[in-house]
Amino acid sequence: MSTLPETPKFLMPRDADALGPQNEAEARLYELVMEGIRSGPSSQISIEELAGELRARINAKR
């Protein structure tokens, strides 16, 4: 009896040489990543500052 799930959590590319998004969900994720890359230089922020900002945003939505 195998302990591996029947469907893999992370799908592998259909072909070994496949490049780029393989489906609609991957295409949306790719576009979000590219938007972030094209948005300009990154800001300099510490992990503590980033965590604080994220906590504040999460708490504001509650």
mmCIF file as Biopython writes it, N, C-alpha, C and O atoms, coordinates in Angstrom:
data_model
#
loop_
_atom_site.group_PDB
_atom_site.id
_atom_site.type_symbol
_atom_site.label_atom_id
_atom_site.label_alt_id
_atom_site.label_comp_id
_atom_site.label_asym_id
_atom_site.label_entity_id
_atom_site.label_seq_id
_atom_site.pdbx_PDB_ins_code
_atom_site.Cartn_x
_atom_site.Cartn_y
_atom_site.Cartn_z
_atom_site.occupancy
_atom_site.B_iso_or_equiv
_atom_site.auth_seq_id
_atom_site.auth_asym_id
_atom_site.pdbx_PDB_model_num
ATOM 1   N N  . MET A ? 1  ? 0.842   -1.190 0.000   1.0 0.0 1  A 1 
ATOM 2   C CA . MET A ? 1  ? 0.000   0.000  0.000   1.0 0.0 1  A 1 
ATOM 3   C C  . MET A ? 1  ? 0.885   1.252  0.000   1.0 0.0 1  A 1 
ATOM 4   O O  . MET A ? 1  ? 1.782   1.378  0.834   1.0 0.0 1  A 1 
ATOM 5   N N  . SER A ? 2  ? 0.640   2.149  -0.909  1.0 0.0 2  A 1 
ATOM 6   C CA . SER A ? 2  ? 1.425   3.369  -1.040  1.0 0.0 2  A 1 
ATOM 7   C C  . SER A ? 2  ? 0.867   4.474  -0.141  1.0 0.0 2  A 1 
ATOM 8   O O  . SER A ? 2  ? -0.343  4.572  0.064   1.0 0.0 2  A 1 
ATOM 9   N N  . THR A ? 3  ? 1.762   5.295  0.387   1.0 0.0 3  A 1 
ATOM 10  C CA . THR A ? 3  ? 1.331   6.426  1.200   1.0 0.0 3  A 1 
ATOM 11  C C  . THR A ? 3  ? 1.214   7.706  0.381   1.0 0.0 3  A 1 
ATOM 12  O O  . THR A ? 3  ? 0.835   8.753  0.907   1.0 0.0 3  A 1 
ATOM 13  N N  . LEU A ? 4  ? 1.541   7.620  -0.908  1.0 0.0 4  A 1 
ATOM 14  C CA . LEU A ? 4  ? 1.448   8.793  -1.769  1.0 0.0 4  A 1 
ATOM 15  C C  . LEU A ? 4  ? -0.009  9.053  -2.147  1.0 0.0 4  A 1 
ATOM 16  O O  . LEU A ? 4  ? -0.767  8.106  -2.354  1.0 0.0 4  A 1 
ATOM 17  N N  . PRO A ? 5  ? -0.417  10.343 -2.241  1.0 0.0 5  A 1 
ATOM 18  C CA . PRO A ? 5  ? -1.792  10.633 -2.660  1.0 0.0 5  A 1 
ATOM 19  C C  . PRO A ? 5  ? -2.009  10.218 -4.114  1.0 0.0 5  A 1 
ATOM 20  O O  . PRO A ? 5  ? -1.071  10.169 -4.909  1.0 0.0 5  A 1 
ATOM 21  N N  . GLU A ? 6  ? -3.257  9.922  -4.440  1.0 0.0 6  A 1 
ATOM 22  C CA . GLU A ? 6  ? -3.572  9.511  -5.816  1.0 0.0 6  A 1 
ATOM 23  C C  . GLU A ? 6  ? -3.290  10.619 -6.810  1.0 0.0 6  A 1 
ATOM 24  O O  . GLU A ? 6  ? -2.770  10.356 -7.895  1.0 0.0 6  A 1 
ATOM 25  N N  . THR A ? 7  ? -3.624  11.859 -6.461  1.0 0.0 7  A 1 
ATOM 26  C CA . THR A ? 7  ? -3.316  12.988 -7.323  1.0 0.0 7  A 1 
ATOM 27  C C  . THR A ? 7  ? -2.211  13.804 -6.668  1.0 0.0 7  A 1 
ATOM 28  O O  . THR A ? 7  ? -2.307  14.136 -5.486  1.0 0.0 7  A 1 
ATOM 29  N N  . PRO A ? 8  ? -1.171  14.131 -7.415  1.0 0.0 8  A 1 
ATOM 30  C CA . PRO A ? 8  ? -0.057  14.875 -6.825  1.0 0.0 8  A 1 
ATOM 31  C C  . PRO A ? 8  ? -0.485  16.292 -6.418  1.0 0.0 8  A 1 
ATOM 32  O O  . PRO A ? 8  ? -1.327  16.908 -7.071  1.0 0.0 8  A 1 
ATOM 33  N N  . LYS A ? 9  ? 0.103   16.790 -5.340  1.0 0.0 9  A 1 
ATOM 34  C CA . LYS A ? 9  ? -0.214  18.135 -4.866  1.0 0.0 9  A 1 
ATOM 35  C C  . LYS A ? 9  ? 0.264   19.174 -5.880  1.0 0.0 9  A 1 
ATOM 36  O O  . LYS A ? 9  ? -0.435  20.152 -6.148  1.0 0.0 9  A 1 
ATOM 37  N N  . PHE A ? 10 ? 1.439   18.963 -6.435  1.0 0.0 10 A 1 
ATOM 38  C CA . PHE A ? 10 ? 2.003   19.878 -7.416  1.0 0.0 10 A 1 
ATOM 39  C C  . PHE A ? 10 ? 2.072   19.152 -8.751  1.0 0.0 10 A 1 
ATOM 40  O O  . PHE A ? 10 ? 2.790   18.161 -8.886  1.0 0.0 10 A 1 
ATOM 41  N N  . LEU A ? 11 ? 1.334   19.638 -9.726  1.0 0.0 11 A 1 
ATOM 42  C CA . LEU A ? 11 ? 1.303   18.988 -11.028 1.0 0.0 11 A 1 
ATOM 43  C C  . LEU A ? 11 ? 2.610   19.229 -11.764 1.0 0.0 11 A 1 
ATOM 44  O O  . LEU A ? 11 ? 3.170   20.324 -11.711 1.0 0.0 11 A 1 
ATOM 45  N N  . MET A ? 12 ? 3.079   18.233 -12.430 1.0 0.0 12 A 1 
ATOM 46  C CA . MET A ? 12 ? 4.295   18.342 -13.224 1.0 0.0 12 A 1 
ATOM 47  C C  . MET A ? 12 ? 3.921   18.772 -14.639 1.0 0.0 12 A 1 
ATOM 48  O O  . MET A ? 12 ? 2.799   18.532 -15.084 1.0 0.0 12 A 1 
ATOM 49  N N  . PRO A ? 13 ? 4.852   19.405 -15.345 1.0 0.0 13 A 1 
ATOM 50  C CA . PRO A ? 13 ? 4.560   19.788 -16.730 1.0 0.0 13 A 1 
ATOM 51  C C  . PRO A ? 13 ? 4.186   18.574 -17.562 1.0 0.0 13 A 1 
ATOM 52  O O  . PRO A ? 13 ? 4.667   17.467 -17.320 1.0 0.0 13 A 1 
ATOM 53  N N  . ARG A ? 14 ? 3.329   18.792 -18.539 1.0 0.0 14 A 1 
ATOM 54  C CA . ARG A ? 14 ? 2.910   17.694 -19.414 1.0 0.0 14 A 1 
ATOM 55  C C  . ARG A ? 14 ? 4.079   17.116 -20.192 1.0 0.0 14 A 1 
ATOM 56  O O  . ARG A ? 14 ? 4.168   15.905 -20.388 1.0 0.0 14 A 1 
ATOM 57  N N  . ASP A ? 15 ? 4.967   17.984 -20.629 1.0 0.0 15 A 1 
ATOM 58  C CA . ASP A ? 15 ? 6.139   17.553 -21.381 1.0 0.0 15 A 1 
ATOM 59  C C  . ASP A ? 15 ? 7.389   18.006 -20.634 1.0 0.0 15 A 1 
ATOM 60  O O  . ASP A ? 15 ? 7.375   19.035 -19.959 1.0 0.0 15 A 1 
ATOM 61  N N  . ALA A ? 16 ? 8.457   17.247 -20.754 1.0 0.0 16 A 1 
ATOM 62  C CA . ALA A ? 16 ? 9.705   17.590 -20.078 1.0 0.0 16 A 1 
ATOM 63  C C  . ALA A ? 16 ? 10.233  18.945 -20.540 1.0 0.0 16 A 1 
ATOM 64  O O  . ALA A ? 16 ? 10.887  19.649 -19.771 1.0 0.0 16 A 1 
ATOM 65  N N  . ASP A ? 17 ? 9.956   19.313 -21.778 1.0 0.0 17 A 1 
ATOM 66  C CA . ASP A ? 17 ? 10.455  20.588 -22.305 1.0 0.0 17 A 1 
ATOM 67  C C  . ASP A ? 17 ? 9.383   21.682 -22.308 1.0 0.0 17 A 1 
ATOM 68  O O  . ASP A ? 17 ? 9.558   22.709 -22.964 1.0 0.0 17 A 1 
ATOM 69  N N  . ALA A ? 18 ? 8.288   21.480 -21.592 1.0 0.0 18 A 1 
ATOM 70  C CA . ALA A ? 18 ? 7.199   22.469 -21.545 1.0 0.0 18 A 1 
ATOM 71  C C  . ALA A ? 18 ? 7.657   23.724 -20.830 1.0 0.0 18 A 1 
ATOM 72  O O  . ALA A ? 18 ? 8.285   23.663 -19.773 1.0 0.0 18 A 1 
ATOM 73  N N  . LEU A ? 19 ? 7.334   24.857 -21.419 1.0 0.0 19 A 1 
ATOM 74  C CA . LEU A ? 19 ? 7.662   26.154 -20.833 1.0 0.0 19 A 1 
ATOM 75  C C  . LEU A ? 19 ? 6.399   26.990 -20.745 1.0 0.0 19 A 1 
ATOM 76  O O  . LEU A ? 19 ? 5.492   26.836 -21.562 1.0 0.0 19 A 1 
ATOM 77  N N  . GLY A ? 20 ? 6.336   27.869 -19.766 1.0 0.0 20 A 1 
ATOM 78  C CA . GLY A ? 20 ? 5.213   28.779 -19.639 1.0 0.0 20 A 1 
ATOM 79  C C  . GLY A ? 20 ? 4.008   28.144 -18.983 1.0 0.0 20 A 1 
ATOM 80  O O  . GLY A ? 20 ? 4.012   26.954 -18.668 1.0 0.0 20 A 1 
ATOM 81  N N  . PRO A ? 21 ? 2.969   28.950 -18.776 1.0 0.0 21 A 1 
ATOM 82  C CA . PRO A ? 21 ? 1.750   28.469 -18.127 1.0 0.0 21 A 1 
ATOM 83  C C  . PRO A ? 21 ? 1.100   27.333 -18.913 1.0 0.0 21 A 1 
ATOM 84  O O  . PRO A ? 21 ? 1.056   27.354 -20.143 1.0 0.0 21 A 1 
ATOM 85  N N  . GLN A ? 22 ? 0.594   26.335 -18.172 1.0 0.0 22 A 1 
ATOM 86  C CA . GLN A ? 22 ? -0.012  25.175 -18.810 1.0 0.0 22 A 1 
ATOM 87  C C  . GLN A ? 22 ? -1.538  25.238 -18.787 1.0 0.0 22 A 1 
ATOM 88  O O  . GLN A ? 22 ? -2.201  24.505 -19.521 1.0 0.0 22 A 1 
ATOM 89  N N  . ASN A ? 23 ? -2.101  26.118 -17.942 1.0 0.0 23 A 1 
ATOM 90  C CA . ASN A ? 23 ? -3.554  26.214 -17.854 1.0 0.0 23 A 1 
ATOM 91  C C  . ASN A ? 23 ? -3.937  27.624 -17.411 1.0 0.0 23 A 1 
ATOM 92  O O  . ASN A ? 23 ? -3.065  28.468 -17.205 1.0 0.0 23 A 1 
ATOM 93  N N  . GLU A ? 24 ? -5.226  27.881 -17.265 1.0 0.0 24 A 1 
ATOM 94  C CA . GLU A ? 24 ? -5.710  29.223 -16.942 1.0 0.0 24 A 1 
ATOM 95  C C  . GLU A ? 24 ? -5.212  29.703 -15.584 1.0 0.0 24 A 1 
ATOM 96  O O  . GLU A ? 24 ? -4.847  30.871 -15.442 1.0 0.0 24 A 1 
ATOM 97  N N  . ALA A ? 25 ? -5.190  28.828 -14.588 1.0 0.0 25 A 1 
ATOM 98  C CA . ALA A ? 25 ? -4.727  29.221 -13.252 1.0 0.0 25 A 1 
ATOM 99  C C  . ALA A ? 25 ? -3.252  29.606 -13.284 1.0 0.0 25 A 1 
ATOM 100 O O  . ALA A ? 25 ? -2.855  30.602 -12.680 1.0 0.0 25 A 1 
ATOM 101 N N  . GLU A ? 26 ? -2.447  28.828 -13.980 1.0 0.0 26 A 1 
ATOM 102 C CA . GLU A ? 26 ? -1.030  29.155 -14.099 1.0 0.0 26 A 1 
ATOM 103 C C  . GLU A ? 26 ? -0.826  30.447 -14.879 1.0 0.0 26 A 1 
ATOM 104 O O  . GLU A ? 26 ? 0.082   31.218 -14.567 1.0 0.0 26 A 1 
ATOM 105 N N  . ALA A ? 27 ? -1.653  30.693 -15.884 1.0 0.0 27 A 1 
ATOM 106 C CA . ALA A ? 27 ? -1.546  31.925 -16.668 1.0 0.0 27 A 1 
ATOM 107 C C  . ALA A ? 27 ? -1.852  33.142 -15.808 1.0 0.0 27 A 1 
ATOM 108 O O  . ALA A ? 27 ? -1.177  34.165 -15.928 1.0 0.0 27 A 1 
ATOM 109 N N  . ARG A ? 28 ? -2.865  33.049 -14.935 1.0 0.0 28 A 1 
ATOM 110 C CA . ARG A ? 28 ? -3.191  34.167 -14.039 1.0 0.0 28 A 1 
ATOM 111 C C  . ARG A ? 28 ? -2.048  34.413 -13.058 1.0 0.0 28 A 1 
ATOM 112 O O  . ARG A ? 28 ? -1.678  35.561 -12.813 1.0 0.0 28 A 1 
ATOM 113 N N  . LEU A ? 29 ? -1.492  33.354 -12.503 1.0 0.0 29 A 1 
ATOM 114 C CA . LEU A ? 29 ? -0.376  33.489 -11.579 1.0 0.0 29 A 1 
ATOM 115 C C  . LEU A ? 29 ? 0.829   34.097 -12.279 1.0 0.0 29 A 1 
ATOM 116 O O  . LEU A ? 29 ? 1.495   34.973 -11.727 1.0 0.0 29 A 1 
ATOM 117 N N  . TYR A ? 30 ? 1.109   33.641 -13.479 1.0 0.0 30 A 1 
ATOM 118 C CA . TYR A ? 30 ? 2.224   34.173 -14.265 1.0 0.0 30 A 1 
ATOM 119 C C  . TYR A ? 30 ? 2.056   35.669 -14.493 1.0 0.0 30 A 1 
ATOM 120 O O  . TYR A ? 30 ? 3.014   36.429 -14.347 1.0 0.0 30 A 1 
ATOM 121 N N  . GLU A ? 31 ? 0.854   36.095 -14.848 1.0 0.0 31 A 1 
ATOM 122 C CA . GLU A ? 31 ? 0.613   37.518 -15.089 1.0 0.0 31 A 1 
ATOM 123 C C  . GLU A ? 31 ? 0.805   38.338 -13.815 1.0 0.0 31 A 1 
ATOM 124 O O  . GLU A ? 31 ? 1.341   39.445 -13.877 1.0 0.0 31 A 1 
ATOM 125 N N  . LEU A ? 32 ? 0.377   37.819 -12.660 1.0 0.0 32 A 1 
ATOM 126 C CA . LEU A ? 32 ? 0.582   38.523 -11.393 1.0 0.0 32 A 1 
ATOM 127 C C  . LEU A ? 32 ? 2.070   38.665 -11.074 1.0 0.0 32 A 1 
ATOM 128 O O  . LEU A ? 32 ? 2.520   39.723 -10.635 1.0 0.0 32 A 1 
ATOM 129 N N  . VAL A ? 33 ? 2.823   37.598 -11.297 1.0 0.0 33 A 1 
ATOM 130 C CA . VAL A ? 33 ? 4.262   37.651 -11.041 1.0 0.0 33 A 1 
ATOM 131 C C  . VAL A ? 33 ? 4.924   38.655 -11.975 1.0 0.0 33 A 1 
ATOM 132 O O  . VAL A ? 33 ? 5.747   39.461 -11.540 1.0 0.0 33 A 1 
ATOM 133 N N  . MET A ? 34 ? 4.573   38.611 -13.245 1.0 0.0 34 A 1 
ATOM 134 C CA . MET A ? 34 ? 5.165   39.537 -14.211 1.0 0.0 34 A 1 
ATOM 135 C C  . MET A ? 34 ? 4.791   40.979 -13.907 1.0 0.0 34 A 1 
ATOM 136 O O  . MET A ? 34 ? 5.615   41.876 -14.082 1.0 0.0 34 A 1 
ATOM 137 N N  . GLU A ? 35 ? 3.564   41.220 -13.455 1.0 0.0 35 A 1 
ATOM 138 C CA . GLU A ? 35 ? 3.152   42.569 -13.072 1.0 0.0 35 A 1 
ATOM 139 C C  . GLU A ? 35 ? 4.035   43.084 -11.934 1.0 0.0 35 A 1 
ATOM 140 O O  . GLU A ? 35 ? 4.449   44.244 -11.938 1.0 0.0 35 A 1 
ATOM 141 N N  . GLY A ? 36 ? 4.314   42.226 -10.975 1.0 0.0 36 A 1 
ATOM 142 C CA . GLY A ? 36 ? 5.191   42.607 -9.869  1.0 0.0 36 A 1 
ATOM 143 C C  . GLY A ? 36 ? 6.598   42.912 -10.338 1.0 0.0 36 A 1 
ATOM 144 O O  . GLY A ? 36 ? 7.218   43.868 -9.872  1.0 0.0 36 A 1 
ATOM 145 N N  . ILE A ? 37 ? 7.110   42.102 -11.262 1.0 0.0 37 A 1 
ATOM 146 C CA . ILE A ? 37 ? 8.458   42.313 -11.781 1.0 0.0 37 A 1 
ATOM 147 C C  . ILE A ? 37 ? 8.542   43.612 -12.562 1.0 0.0 37 A 1 
ATOM 148 O O  . ILE A ? 37 ? 9.524   44.345 -12.447 1.0 0.0 37 A 1 
ATOM 149 N N  . ARG A ? 38 ? 7.518   43.904 -13.357 1.0 0.0 38 A 1 
ATOM 150 C CA . ARG A ? 38 ? 7.525   45.117 -14.191 1.0 0.0 38 A 1 
ATOM 151 C C  . ARG A ? 38 ? 7.184   46.380 -13.406 1.0 0.0 38 A 1 
ATOM 152 O O  . ARG A ? 38 ? 7.292   47.482 -13.944 1.0 0.0 38 A 1 
ATOM 153 N N  . SER A ? 39 ? 6.776   46.241 -12.149 1.0 0.0 39 A 1 
ATOM 154 C CA . SER A ? 39 ? 6.300   47.401 -11.391 1.0 0.0 39 A 1 
ATOM 155 C C  . SER A ? 39 ? 7.409   48.351 -10.958 1.0 0.0 39 A 1 
ATOM 156 O O  . SER A ? 39 ? 7.129   49.422 -10.418 1.0 0.0 39 A 1 
ATOM 157 N N  . GLY A ? 40 ? 8.646   47.978 -11.185 1.0 0.0 40 A 1 
ATOM 158 C CA . GLY A ? 40 ? 9.742   48.875 -10.853 1.0 0.0 40 A 1 
ATOM 159 C C  . GLY A ? 40 ? 10.625  48.300 -9.764  1.0 0.0 40 A 1 
ATOM 160 O O  . GLY A ? 40 ? 10.478  47.143 -9.370  1.0 0.0 40 A 1 
ATOM 161 N N  . PRO A ? 41 ? 11.546  49.124 -9.282  1.0 0.0 41 A 1 
ATOM 162 C CA . PRO A ? 41 ? 12.475  48.636 -8.267  1.0 0.0 41 A 1 
ATOM 163 C C  . PRO A ? 41 ? 11.762  48.310 -6.960  1.0 0.0 41 A 1 
ATOM 164 O O  . PRO A ? 41 ? 10.756  48.926 -6.606  1.0 0.0 41 A 1 
ATOM 165 N N  . SER A ? 42 ? 12.303  47.341 -6.264  1.0 0.0 42 A 1 
ATOM 166 C CA . SER A ? 42 ? 11.698  46.949 -4.991  1.0 0.0 42 A 1 
ATOM 167 C C  . SER A ? 42 ? 12.066  47.955 -3.906  1.0 0.0 42 A 1 
ATOM 168 O O  . SER A ? 42 ? 13.095  48.625 -3.981  1.0 0.0 42 A 1 
ATOM 169 N N  . SER A ? 43 ? 11.211  48.045 -2.906  1.0 0.0 43 A 1 
ATOM 170 C CA . SER A ? 43 ? 11.498  48.931 -1.791  1.0 0.0 43 A 1 
ATOM 171 C C  . SER A ? 43 ? 12.324  48.179 -0.763  1.0 0.0 43 A 1 
ATOM 172 O O  . SER A ? 43 ? 12.232  46.957 -0.648  1.0 0.0 43 A 1 
ATOM 173 N N  . GLN A ? 44 ? 13.123  48.915 -0.025  1.0 0.0 44 A 1 
ATOM 174 C CA . GLN A ? 44 ? 13.944  48.319 1.017   1.0 0.0 44 A 1 
ATOM 175 C C  . GLN A ? 44 ? 13.138  48.294 2.300   1.0 0.0 44 A 1 
ATOM 176 O O  . GLN A ? 44 ? 12.772  49.346 2.824   1.0 0.0 44 A 1 
ATOM 177 N N  . ILE A ? 45 ? 12.857  47.102 2.812   1.0 0.0 45 A 1 
ATOM 178 C CA . ILE A ? 45 ? 12.048  46.962 4.015   1.0 0.0 45 A 1 
ATOM 179 C C  . ILE A ? 45 ? 12.552  45.740 4.782   1.0 0.0 45 A 1 
ATOM 180 O O  . ILE A ? 45 ? 12.937  44.734 4.186   1.0 0.0 45 A 1 
ATOM 181 N N  . SER A ? 46 ? 12.541  45.843 6.088   1.0 0.0 46 A 1 
ATOM 182 C CA . SER A ? 46 ? 12.976  44.705 6.898   1.0 0.0 46 A 1 
ATOM 183 C C  . SER A ? 46 ? 11.833  43.707 7.033   1.0 0.0 46 A 1 
ATOM 184 O O  . SER A ? 46 ? 10.674  44.038 6.785   1.0 0.0 46 A 1 
ATOM 185 N N  . ILE A ? 47 ? 12.166  42.505 7.422   1.0 0.0 47 A 1 
ATOM 186 C CA . ILE A ? 47 ? 11.151  41.469 7.625   1.0 0.0 47 A 1 
ATOM 187 C C  . ILE A ? 47 ? 10.175  41.911 8.708   1.0 0.0 47 A 1 
ATOM 188 O O  . ILE A ? 47 ? 8.969   41.702 8.582   1.0 0.0 47 A 1 
ATOM 189 N N  . GLU A ? 48 ? 10.693  42.522 9.774   1.0 0.0 48 A 1 
ATOM 190 C CA . GLU A ? 48 ? 9.833   42.978 10.869  1.0 0.0 48 A 1 
ATOM 191 C C  . GLU A ? 48 ? 8.834   44.035 10.389  1.0 0.0 48 A 1 
ATOM 192 O O  . GLU A ? 48 ? 7.662   44.005 10.765  1.0 0.0 48 A 1 
ATOM 193 N N  . GLU A ? 49 ? 9.307   44.970 9.555   1.0 0.0 49 A 1 
ATOM 194 C CA . GLU A ? 49 ? 8.417   46.003 9.019   1.0 0.0 49 A 1 
ATOM 195 C C  . GLU A ? 49 ? 7.357   45.394 8.106   1.0 0.0 49 A 1 
ATOM 196 O O  . GLU A ? 49 ? 6.184   45.763 8.175   1.0 0.0 49 A 1 
ATOM 197 N N  . LEU A ? 50 ? 7.771   44.467 7.257   1.0 0.0 50 A 1 
ATOM 198 C CA . LEU A ? 50 ? 6.841   43.812 6.348   1.0 0.0 50 A 1 
ATOM 199 C C  . LEU A ? 50 ? 5.787   43.039 7.128   1.0 0.0 50 A 1 
ATOM 200 O O  . LEU A ? 50 ? 4.597   43.130 6.827   1.0 0.0 50 A 1 
ATOM 201 N N  . ALA A ? 51 ? 6.221   42.278 8.131   1.0 0.0 51 A 1 
ATOM 202 C CA . ALA A ? 51 ? 5.282   41.509 8.948   1.0 0.0 51 A 1 
ATOM 203 C C  . ALA A ? 51 ? 4.301   42.443 9.656   1.0 0.0 51 A 1 
ATOM 204 O O  . ALA A ? 51 ? 3.113   42.134 9.748   1.0 0.0 51 A 1 
ATOM 205 N N  . GLY A ? 52 ? 4.778   43.564 10.151  1.0 0.0 52 A 1 
ATOM 206 C CA . GLY A ? 52 ? 3.905   44.537 10.814  1.0 0.0 52 A 1 
ATOM 207 C C  . GLY A ? 52 ? 2.865   45.103 9.869   1.0 0.0 52 A 1 
ATOM 208 O O  . GLY A ? 52 ? 1.696   45.239 10.230  1.0 0.0 52 A 1 
ATOM 209 N N  . GLU A ? 53 ? 3.293   45.435 8.649   1.0 0.0 53 A 1 
ATOM 210 C CA . GLU A ? 53 ? 2.350   45.963 7.657   1.0 0.0 53 A 1 
ATOM 211 C C  . GLU A ? 53 ? 1.300   44.909 7.289   1.0 0.0 53 A 1 
ATOM 212 O O  . GLU A ? 53 ? 0.115   45.221 7.177   1.0 0.0 53 A 1 
ATOM 213 N N  . LEU A ? 54 ? 1.733   43.682 7.106   1.0 0.0 54 A 1 
ATOM 214 C CA . LEU A ? 54 ? 0.788   42.617 6.758   1.0 0.0 54 A 1 
ATOM 215 C C  . LEU A ? 54 ? -0.205  42.367 7.890   1.0 0.0 54 A 1 
ATOM 216 O O  . LEU A ? 54 ? -1.396  42.182 7.643   1.0 0.0 54 A 1 
ATOM 217 N N  . ARG A ? 55 ? 0.285   42.360 9.130   1.0 0.0 55 A 1 
ATOM 218 C CA . ARG A ? 55 ? -0.621  42.181 10.276  1.0 0.0 55 A 1 
ATOM 219 C C  . ARG A ? 55 ? -1.653  43.307 10.327  1.0 0.0 55 A 1 
ATOM 220 O O  . ARG A ? 55 ? -2.836  43.060 10.561  1.0 0.0 55 A 1 
ATOM 221 N N  . ALA A ? 56 ? -1.201  44.546 10.108  1.0 0.0 56 A 1 
ATOM 222 C CA . ALA A ? 56 ? -2.119  45.687 10.138  1.0 0.0 56 A 1 
ATOM 223 C C  . ALA A ? 56 ? -3.187  45.555 9.056   1.0 0.0 56 A 1 
ATOM 224 O O  . ALA A ? 56 ? -4.359  45.834 9.309   1.0 0.0 56 A 1 
ATOM 225 N N  . ARG A ? 57 ? -2.799  45.137 7.861   1.0 0.0 57 A 1 
ATOM 226 C CA . ARG A ? 57 ? -3.763  44.965 6.767   1.0 0.0 57 A 1 
ATOM 227 C C  . ARG A ? 57 ? -4.765  43.853 7.078   1.0 0.0 57 A 1 
ATOM 228 O O  . ARG A ? 57 ? -5.962  43.992 6.826   1.0 0.0 57 A 1 
ATOM 229 N N  . ILE A ? 58 ? -4.261  42.758 7.624   1.0 0.0 58 A 1 
ATOM 230 C CA . ILE A ? 58 ? -5.141  41.633 7.961   1.0 0.0 58 A 1 
ATOM 231 C C  . ILE A ? 58 ? -6.126  42.048 9.055   1.0 0.0 58 A 1 
ATOM 232 O O  . ILE A ? 58 ? -7.319  41.760 8.967   1.0 0.0 58 A 1 
ATOM 233 N N  . ASN A ? 59 ? -5.616  42.724 10.082  1.0 0.0 59 A 1 
ATOM 234 C CA . ASN A ? 59 ? -6.488  43.166 11.185  1.0 0.0 59 A 1 
ATOM 235 C C  . ASN A ? 59 ? -7.509  44.202 10.714  1.0 0.0 59 A 1 
ATOM 236 O O  . ASN A ? 59 ? -8.622  44.242 11.239  1.0 0.0 59 A 1 
ATOM 237 N N  . ALA A ? 60 ? -7.162  45.025 9.755   1.0 0.0 60 A 1 
ATOM 238 C CA . ALA A ? 60 ? -8.088  46.037 9.242   1.0 0.0 60 A 1 
ATOM 239 C C  . ALA A ? 60 ? -9.259  45.397 8.496   1.0 0.0 60 A 1 
ATOM 240 O O  . ALA A ? 60 ? -10.344 45.974 8.426   1.0 0.0 60 A 1 
ATOM 241 N N  . LYS A ? 61 ? -9.039  44.209 7.943   1.0 0.0 61 A 1 
ATOM 242 C CA . LYS A ? 61 ? -10.095 43.524 7.184   1.0 0.0 61 A 1 
ATOM 243 C C  . LYS A ? 61 ? -11.037 42.750 8.087   1.0 0.0 61 A 1 
ATOM 244 O O  . LYS A ? 61 ? -12.095 42.311 7.638   1.0 0.0 61 A 1 
ATOM 245 N N  . ARG A ? 62 ? -10.677 42.576 9.342   1.0 0.0 62 A 1 
ATOM 246 C CA . ARG A ? 62 ? -11.529 41.791 10.260  1.0 0.0 62 A 1 
ATOM 247 C C  . ARG A ? 62 ? -12.658 42.600 10.790  1.0 0.0 62 A 1 
ATOM 248 O O  . ARG A ? 62 ? -13.465 42.096 11.571  1.0 0.0 62 A 1 
#
